[in-house]
């Protein structure tokens, strides 16, 4: 019986960043699920094209991998998304191909993102705090991406769980169509009377959003805006995929989906 796990990511163009994050998840999967072939797919056509031009490496789209599985007579396969939430990209480029191919493979399964429901909030929070070392004097600000064109309630739910635990952590997103926004985070920090902040990405990889939107020197980056508001800011540039405790969440999702 041929079996596969298709690790499906938005993608990252920087090879070194890829090696620190997505490639490490793939290695973890191969070590734990030895009876499965671990294949990869990227949902971003732009990044697939860029990697092809930069490295000569072909990373397929998810439908191409699923077509290969059908052709090569795989009987069981799991699509494991690295997307943190079930946002627009997940629905259009992961769930839609899954629905299109689920009747063409004997056993095709789809794992849910690491932030899919209320039961995930404590797991994600625990994983974050195991590797993000917040000083006693600091408040933690987590910058996520958010969903374009619609609100994704996952971030509000994570913030509500954090608040129920009484922790000095504030979640915000980049997408202007989603919430909570930077201004919401700033209002929470001011209400807390905080003066020191650890600013970190709620993103799998430390790519362009981290270098520019989070930590950039330009006035509109989150680090610059927080400093302009009077806060002392320490910045973490590490994507979540660098953290073993966070990568373990993907192994748990795979195990749950294959059970």
C-alpha positions as CSV (number, residue, x, y, z in Angstrom):
1,X,0.0,0.0,0.0
2,X,1.4,3.4,-1.1
3,X,0.8,6.2,1.4
4,X,1.8,9.9,1.3
5,X,1.6,13.0,3.4
6,X,1.5,16.1,1.2
7,X,2.9,19.0,3.3
8,X,1.2,22.0,1.7
9,X,2.5,25.5,2.4
10,X,2.0,29.0,1.0
11,X,5.7,28.9,0.3
12,X,8.8,30.9,1.0
13,X,11.3,32.1,-1.6
14,X,14.4,32.5,0.6
15,X,16.2,29.1,0.6
16,X,17.8,29.7,4.0
17,X,14.5,30.6,5.6
18,X,12.9,27.6,4.0
19,X,15.6,25.3,5.4
20,X,14.9,26.7,9.0
21,X,11.1,26.2,8.8
22,X,9.2,24.3,6.2
23,X,12.1,21.9,5.5
24,X,12.3,21.1,9.2
25,X,8.6,20.2,9.3
26,X,9.2,17.8,6.4
27,X,12.1,16.2,8.2
28,X,10.1,15.8,11.4
29,X,7.3,14.2,9.4
30,X,9.7,11.7,7.7
31,X,11.1,10.8,11.1
32,X,7.7,10.2,12.7
33,X,5.7,8.7,9.8
34,X,8.2,6.3,8.3
35,X,5.5,4.4,6.3
36,X,4.5,7.5,4.4
37,X,6.2,9.3,1.5
38,X,6.4,13.0,2.4
39,X,5.8,15.2,-0.6
40,X,5.5,19.0,-0.8
41,X,3.3,21.5,-2.5
42,X,3.1,25.3,-2.5
43,X,-0.1,27.2,-3.0
44,X,1.5,30.5,-4.2
45,X,2.1,30.5,-8.0
46,X,4.2,33.6,-7.6
47,X,6.6,31.8,-5.2
48,X,6.7,28.6,-7.3
49,X,7.8,30.7,-10.3
50,X,10.3,32.7,-8.3
51,X,12.0,29.5,-6.9
52,X,12.1,28.0,-10.3
53,X,13.9,31.1,-11.6
54,X,16.3,31.4,-8.7
55,X,17.1,27.8,-8.0
56,X,15.8,25.8,-10.9
57,X,13.7,23.8,-8.4
58,X,10.2,22.8,-9.2
59,X,7.8,22.8,-6.3
60,X,4.4,21.7,-7.6
61,X,0.9,23.1,-6.8
62,X,-1.3,20.8,-4.7
63,X,-3.5,19.6,-7.7
64,X,-0.4,18.5,-9.5
65,X,0.7,16.4,-6.5
66,X,-2.7,14.9,-6.1
67,X,-2.8,14.0,-9.8
68,X,0.6,12.3,-9.3
69,X,-0.8,10.3,-6.4
70,X,-3.7,9.1,-8.6
71,X,-1.4,8.2,-11.4
72,X,1.0,6.3,-9.2
73,X,-1.8,4.3,-7.5
74,X,-1.4,5.7,-4.0
75,X,-4.2,4.3,-1.8
76,X,-3.9,6.6,1.2
77,X,-2.9,10.3,1.4
78,X,-3.1,13.1,3.9
79,X,-3.0,16.8,2.9
80,X,-1.3,18.6,5.8
81,X,-1.5,22.4,5.5
82,X,1.1,24.6,7.2
83,X,-1.3,27.6,6.9
84,X,-2.1,28.7,10.4
85,X,-5.8,29.3,9.8
86,X,-8.5,28.3,7.5
87,X,-8.4,31.6,5.6
88,X,-9.0,32.5,2.0
89,X,-5.8,30.7,0.7
90,X,-6.7,27.6,2.6
91,X,-10.3,27.4,1.3
92,X,-9.4,28.2,-2.4
93,X,-6.1,26.3,-2.8
94,X,-6.3,23.5,-0.3
95,X,-9.9,22.6,0.5
96,X,-11.0,23.0,-3.1
97,X,-8.4,20.6,-4.6
98,X,-9.2,18.2,-1.7
99,X,-12.8,18.2,-2.6
100,X,-12.0,17.7,-6.3
101,X,-9.8,14.7,-5.7
102,X,-11.3,13.0,-2.7
103,X,-13.3,10.5,-4.9
104,X,-10.3,9.7,-7.0
105,X,-8.2,8.2,-4.2
106,X,-9.3,5.4,-2.0
107,X,-8.5,7.3,1.2
108,X,-7.7,11.0,0.9
109,X,-7.8,13.1,4.1
110,X,-7.4,16.7,4.9
111,X,-5.9,17.9,8.2
112,X,-7.1,21.1,9.8
113,X,-4.8,24.1,10.4
114,X,-3.1,24.4,13.8
115,X,-5.5,27.2,14.6
116,X,-8.8,25.6,13.6
117,X,-10.9,25.7,16.7
118,X,-11.1,26.6,20.4
119,X,-9.3,23.4,21.4
120,X,-6.2,24.6,19.5
121,X,-5.8,27.9,21.4
122,X,-4.2,26.5,24.5
123,X,-1.9,24.2,22.5
124,X,-0.7,27.1,20.3
125,X,-0.2,29.3,23.3
126,X,1.8,26.7,25.2
127,X,4.0,26.1,22.2
128,X,4.6,29.8,21.7
129,X,5.6,30.3,25.4
130,X,7.9,27.3,25.3
131,X,10.2,29.0,22.8
132,X,9.4,32.7,23.0
133,X,11.3,33.9,26.0
134,X,9.4,36.9,27.3
135,X,11.2,38.9,30.0
136,X,9.2,39.7,33.2
137,X,9.1,43.4,32.3
138,X,7.8,42.9,28.8
139,X,4.5,42.5,27.1
140,X,4.4,40.2,24.1
141,X,2.9,41.5,20.8
142,X,2.2,38.8,18.1
143,X,1.8,40.0,14.5
144,X,-0.2,37.6,12.3
145,X,-1.2,38.0,8.7
146,X,-5.0,37.9,8.7
147,X,-7.3,37.1,5.9
148,X,-7.8,39.4,2.9
149,X,-11.4,40.4,2.0
150,X,-13.0,39.0,5.1
151,X,-12.7,38.8,8.9
152,X,-11.0,35.6,10.3
153,X,-12.4,35.2,13.9
154,X,-9.5,32.8,14.8
155,X,-7.3,35.7,16.0
156,X,-10.0,37.2,18.2
157,X,-10.6,33.8,19.7
158,X,-6.9,33.3,20.4
159,X,-6.8,36.7,22.1
160,X,-9.9,35.9,24.2
161,X,-8.2,32.7,25.4
162,X,-5.0,34.6,26.2
163,X,-7.0,37.1,28.2
164,X,-8.8,34.3,30.1
165,X,-5.4,33.2,31.2
166,X,-4.5,36.7,32.3
167,X,-1.3,36.9,30.2
168,X,0.3,40.1,28.9
169,X,0.0,39.1,25.2
170,X,-1.6,41.0,22.4
171,X,-2.5,39.6,19.0
172,X,-2.8,41.7,15.8
173,X,-2.9,41.2,12.1
174,X,-1.5,42.9,9.0
175,X,-4.5,42.7,6.7
176,X,-6.5,45.9,6.9
177,X,-9.8,44.0,6.3
178,X,-9.2,41.8,9.3
179,X,-9.0,42.4,13.1
180,X,-7.5,42.9,15.6
181,X,-5.5,45.6,13.9
182,X,-2.3,47.5,15.0
183,X,-4.4,50.3,16.5
184,X,-6.3,47.7,18.6
185,X,-3.0,46.3,19.9
186,X,-1.7,49.8,20.6
187,X,-4.8,50.6,22.6
188,X,-4.4,47.5,24.7
189,X,-0.7,48.3,25.4
190,X,-1.6,51.8,26.5
191,X,-4.3,50.5,28.8
192,X,-1.9,48.1,30.4
193,X,0.6,50.8,31.2
194,X,3.3,48.8,29.5
195,X,6.7,50.3,28.6
196,X,8.6,47.3,27.1
197,X,7.5,45.1,24.3
198,X,8.7,41.9,22.7
199,X,7.4,42.0,19.1
200,X,7.3,38.6,17.4
201,X,5.7,37.1,14.3
202,X,2.6,34.9,14.4
203,X,3.8,33.6,11.1
204,X,5.3,30.3,10.0
205,X,8.3,31.8,8.3
206,X,10.5,34.9,8.8
207,X,10.1,36.2,5.3
208,X,9.2,39.6,3.8
209,X,6.4,40.3,6.3
210,X,8.8,39.9,9.2
211,X,11.7,41.8,7.6
212,X,9.6,44.7,6.4
213,X,6.2,44.9,8.0
214,X,7.2,43.8,11.5
215,X,10.9,44.8,11.9
216,X,11.6,47.2,9.1
217,X,13.2,50.6,9.6
218,X,10.5,52.4,7.6
219,X,8.0,54.5,9.6
220,X,5.0,52.2,9.0
221,X,6.5,49.0,10.3
222,X,5.1,47.7,13.6
223,X,8.4,48.1,15.3
224,X,8.7,51.7,14.2
225,X,5.2,52.6,15.1
226,X,5.5,51.1,18.6
227,X,8.8,53.0,19.2
228,X,7.1,56.2,17.9
229,X,4.4,55.6,20.5
230,X,7.0,55.6,23.2
231,X,7.6,51.9,23.8
232,X,11.0,50.1,24.2
233,X,10.8,47.4,21.6
234,X,12.8,44.1,21.3
235,X,12.2,42.2,18.1
236,X,12.2,38.5,17.3
237,X,12.7,37.7,13.7
238,X,12.1,34.0,14.0
239,X,9.2,32.3,12.1
240,X,7.2,29.8,14.1
241,X,8.6,27.0,12.0
242,X,11.9,27.4,13.7
243,X,10.5,26.3,17.0
244,X,10.4,22.6,17.8
245,X,7.4,22.9,20.1
246,X,5.4,24.7,17.3
247,X,6.5,22.2,14.7
248,X,5.2,19.4,16.9
249,X,1.7,20.9,16.5
250,X,1.8,19.8,12.8
251,X,2.8,16.3,13.8
252,X,-0.1,16.2,16.2
253,X,-2.5,17.3,13.5
254,X,-1.2,14.7,11.1
255,X,-1.6,12.0,13.7
256,X,-5.2,13.1,14.5
257,X,-6.1,13.1,10.9
258,X,-4.6,9.7,10.2
259,X,-6.1,8.0,13.3
